[in-house]
Amino acid sequence: MGAIEKPIRVKRDLDGLMLLDKPQGMSSNQALQRVKWLLRAKKAGHTGTLDPLATGLLPICFGEATKFSRFQLEADKRYRVVGRFGEVSDTADCEGTIVATNVKPDLSADKVEAALAGFRGEIEQYPPRYSAIKVDGRRLCDYVRDGIEVEIKPRQVRVSQFEMIPSDHSAGSQGQADQCLQFEISCSKGTYVRSLIADLGEQLGCGAHVVELVRIASGGFKLEQALTIEEFEAVAESDEMLSENLLPTDQLVTGLPRHQVSGADAVRLNMGQTVVEEHGQDGGTVALFLADEFMGVGELLKGALYPRRLLRQ
């Protein structure tokens, strides 16, 4: 008997983005590859890494939309996080080893609020030792696993919100629910929520680590808009459902000023030429539109419009 031939999976030319509610235990890249396979997409990328422990909003770009993913990467993010106080983890989360304990931490509301005030605004933070940030071209976590000490430099980040909110978190069999606090955090790109919780625990004199982390917003997107992996499986079976859930590429650049161009100028820009703006001013990066059609991204500089990143024609 001859070998049974596998059916050929015809890949789709998808352009746009979809929002995934990433499940726990899956890396962002694993989630991306799963969605890409389900939808048979030729090209895809995600817009902001979530740790395997974390769940929540992960925007995924397809095709031409990947050209503009950096605008979502640079967007502010919002998280809901549960920290367990009185325990220090070597990874700053519950997947690591507990290296220090404080049985009865003082978690009075006044004391916590006083400590939180020091973590709002422009702050410096040190990334967790177990993180993918690179030092001399190698991930920091790889140095740690190999027992190599390297200098970790602080990073400047912005925390616009760090508020304690009511928690219904249960500590389960460990019986430590009274040591858990829940927070909502809004912050700039590159902010490590694990470090914020660990540093808050240090400030309170008891230590802390993350036990739950959910990204609830990224830029203008919200978790309520996202689909689960199971919902992606259903969408993948229907071209109509896929079309309904595929967001247009210009949703990635809603934070940029909108700049209208004429048909003649659109031709020039698509040829890579600069367009002189008669009343142009320095306006920085702008989203280019021909009528209601998104063209891409340009830059207004010294009375001229320069094409920077355009959709394929």
C-alpha positions in Angstrom: 0.0 0.0 0.0 1.2 3.5 -0.7 1.7 6.1 1.9 -1.4 8.1 2.8 -1.0 11.7 1.7 -1.8 14.4 4.2 -4.2 17.1 3.0 -2.5 20.2 1.9 -3.2 23.2 4.2 -3.6 26.2 1.9 -2.3 29.3 3.7 -4.3 32.5 3.8 -3.2 36.0 2.9 -4.6 37.7 6.0 -4.1 41.4 6.7 -5.2 43.0 9.9 -5.2 42.1 13.6 -7.1 39.9 16.1 -7.1 40.0 19.9 -6.2 36.9 21.8 -7.0 36.1 25.5 -3.7 34.2 26.1 -4.2 31.2 28.4 -1.9 30.5 31.3 1.0 28.1 30.8 1.6 29.1 27.2 4.4 31.5 26.1 3.4 34.4 23.9 5.3 32.8 20.9 3.5 29.4 21.5 0.2 31.3 21.5 1.1 33.1 18.3 2.2 29.9 16.5 -1.1 28.2 17.6 -3.2 31.0 16.2 -1.1 31.3 13.1 -1.6 27.5 12.5 -5.3 27.6 13.2 -6.0 30.5 10.8 -3.5 29.2 8.2 -1.9 32.6 8.1 1.1 33.2 6.0 2.6 35.8 8.2 1.9 36.8 11.8 3.4 38.4 14.9 2.4 39.5 18.4 2.7 42.9 20.0 4.0 42.5 23.5 5.3 39.4 25.4 3.4 38.0 28.3 5.1 35.5 30.7 3.7 31.9 30.6 2.2 32.6 34.0 0.3 35.6 32.7 -3.0 35.6 30.9 -4.9 38.2 29.0 -4.8 40.5 26.0 -2.3 39.7 23.3 -2.9 41.6 20.0 -1.8 39.5 17.0 -1.0 41.1 13.7 -1.3 39.4 10.3 0.3 40.1 7.0 0.7 43.9 6.2 -0.3 44.7 9.8 3.0 43.4 11.1 4.6 46.5 9.6 2.9 48.6 12.2 3.1 46.3 15.2 5.7 48.6 16.9 3.0 51.2 17.6 1.2 48.7 19.7 4.4 47.5 21.3 5.1 51.1 22.4 1.5 51.6 23.8 0.8 51.8 27.5 -0.5 48.6 29.1 -2.9 47.9 32.0 -2.8 44.9 34.3 -4.7 43.3 37.1 -2.2 41.5 39.4 -2.4 39.6 42.7 0.7 39.6 44.9 1.4 37.4 47.8 3.1 39.3 50.6 5.4 37.8 53.2 7.2 35.5 50.7 10.1 36.3 48.4 10.5 34.2 45.2 13.8 34.0 43.2 11.8 34.6 40.0 9.5 37.3 41.6 6.5 35.0 40.8 4.9 31.8 42.0 6.7 29.7 39.4 10.0 30.2 41.3 11.5 29.0 44.6 10.5 30.7 47.8 13.8 32.0 49.3 12.5 34.0 52.3 9.3 34.2 54.4 7.7 36.7 56.8 4.7 34.9 58.5 2.7 38.0 59.5 3.2 40.9 57.2 1.6 44.2 58.1 -0.8 44.9 55.2 -2.9 47.6 56.6 -4.5 49.8 53.9 -2.8 53.0 55.1 0.7 51.4 55.1 0.2 49.9 51.7 -1.1 53.2 50.2 1.8 55.1 51.6 4.2 52.7 50.0 2.4 52.7 46.6 2.8 56.5 46.3 6.6 56.0 45.8 5.9 53.8 42.7 3.8 56.2 40.7 5.1 58.5 38.0 8.6 58.2 36.4 10.6 55.6 38.3 13.6 53.5 37.9 13.3 49.7 38.3 15.6 46.7 38.0 14.3 43.9 35.7 13.8 40.5 37.4 16.9 38.3 37.3 14.8 35.7 35.5 13.8 37.7 32.4 14.4 37.7 28.7 16.0 41.2 28.7 19.4 40.9 26.9 22.8 41.8 28.4 25.6 41.7 25.8 23.4 39.8 23.4 22.3 37.1 25.9 19.2 36.7 27.9 19.5 37.6 31.6 17.8 34.4 32.7 20.4 32.3 30.8 23.2 34.0 32.8 21.3 33.2 36.0 20.7 29.5 35.1 24.5 29.2 34.3 25.4 30.7 37.6 27.1 33.8 36.0 26.8 37.1 37.8 26.2 40.1 35.5 25.4 43.7 36.3 21.7 44.5 36.0 21.1 48.2 35.1 18.0 50.0 36.1 15.4 51.1 33.5 13.4 54.3 33.4 9.6 53.5 33.2 6.4 55.3 33.8 3.6 54.0 36.1 0.5 56.1 35.7 -1.7 53.9 38.0 -0.9 51.6 40.8 -4.0 51.1 42.9 -5.0 48.5 45.4 -8.5 47.1 44.5 -10.8 44.6 46.3 -9.7 41.0 45.9 -11.6 37.8 45.8 -8.4 35.8 45.4 -8.3 32.5 47.2 -5.0 31.0 48.4 -6.4 27.5 48.1 -4.7 24.8 50.1 -1.9 27.0 51.2 -4.3 29.0 53.3 -2.6 32.4 52.7 -5.5 34.4 51.2 -5.0 37.0 53.9 -1.5 37.7 52.6 -2.7 38.4 49.0 -3.5 41.8 47.7 -4.9 42.7 44.3 -3.8 45.8 42.2 -4.5 47.5 39.0 -1.5 48.9 37.2 -1.2 51.1 34.1 2.3 51.5 32.9 4.6 52.3 29.9 6.2 49.7 27.7 9.1 47.8 29.2 7.7 47.9 32.8 8.1 44.7 34.7 5.0 44.1 36.9 6.9 41.3 38.7 9.5 43.9 39.8 6.8 46.4 40.9 5.3 43.8 43.2 8.6 42.5 44.5 9.8 46.1 45.1 6.6 47.0 46.9 7.0 43.9 49.2 10.6 45.0 50.0 9.3 48.6 50.7 6.8 47.1 53.1 9.5 45.1 54.8 8.0 41.7 54.1 8.8 40.7 50.5 6.2 39.7 47.8 5.8 37.9 44.6 3.2 37.7 41.8 0.7 34.8 41.9 -1.8 36.0 39.2 -1.3 38.4 36.3 -3.8 39.5 33.7 -3.2 42.1 31.0 -6.6 43.8 30.7 -5.7 46.6 28.2 -3.1 47.5 25.6 -3.3 50.9 23.9 -7.0 51.3 22.9 -7.7 47.5 23.0 -9.5 45.8 26.0 -9.5 42.2 27.2 -13.3 42.1 26.7 -12.7 42.3 22.9 -10.4 39.3 22.9 -11.1 35.7 21.8 -9.9 32.6 23.6 -8.0 29.9 21.9 -11.2 27.8 21.7 -13.0 30.7 20.0 -10.1 31.0 17.5 -10.7 27.4 16.7 -14.3 28.1 15.8 -13.4 31.2 13.8 -10.8 29.3 11.8 -13.6 27.1 10.4 -15.6 30.0 9.0 -14.4 32.6 6.5 -17.4 34.7 7.5 -16.6 34.6 11.2 -12.9 35.3 10.4 -13.9 38.4 8.4 -16.1 39.6 11.3 -13.3 39.3 13.8 -10.3 40.5 11.8 -9.8 44.2 12.7 -8.4 46.6 10.1 -4.7 47.5 10.2 -5.3 51.2 10.9 -6.5 50.2 14.4 -2.8 49.8 15.3 -2.2 53.5 14.7 -5.2 55.2 16.2 -2.9 57.1 18.5 -1.2 58.9 15.6 -2.5 62.1 14.1 -4.6 61.5 10.9 -3.2 63.1 7.8 -5.1 63.2 4.5 -3.3 63.1 1.2 -4.5 63.7 -2.4 -4.5 61.0 -5.1 -1.5 62.6 -6.8 0.4 62.7 -3.5 -0.5 59.1 -2.8 1.1 58.1 -6.0 4.3 59.9 -5.2 4.5 58.5 -1.7 4.0 55.0 -3.0 7.0 55.6 -5.3 9.0 56.5 -2.2 9.0 60.2 -3.1 8.8 63.1 -0.7 5.7 65.4 -0.9 6.1 69.1 -0.3 3.4 70.4 2.1 2.6 74.0 1.2 1.6 74.9 4.7 3.4 72.0 6.3 4.9 72.1 9.8 7.0 69.7 11.8 4.3 67.2 12.9 6.2 64.1 13.6 4.8 60.7 12.7 1.3 60.6 11.1 -1.2 58.0 9.8 -1.7 58.6 6.1 -5.2 58.3 4.6 -6.4 58.7 1.0 -10.1 59.5 1.7 -11.0 56.7 4.1 -8.3 54.3 2.9 -5.3 53.8 5.2 -2.1 54.0 3.3 0.5 53.7 6.1 2.7 55.9 8.2 4.7 59.0 7.2 6.6 61.8 8.9 6.0 65.6 8.6 9.4 67.4 8.8 10.4 70.9 7.7 7.4 71.4 5.4 7.7 68.0 3.7 5.9 64.7 4.1 8.2 61.6 4.0 6.9 58.0 3.4 8.1 55.8 6.3 6.1 52.6 6.3 3.4 52.0 3.6 1.0 49.2 2.9 1.8 47.0 -0.1 0.0 48.2 -3.2 
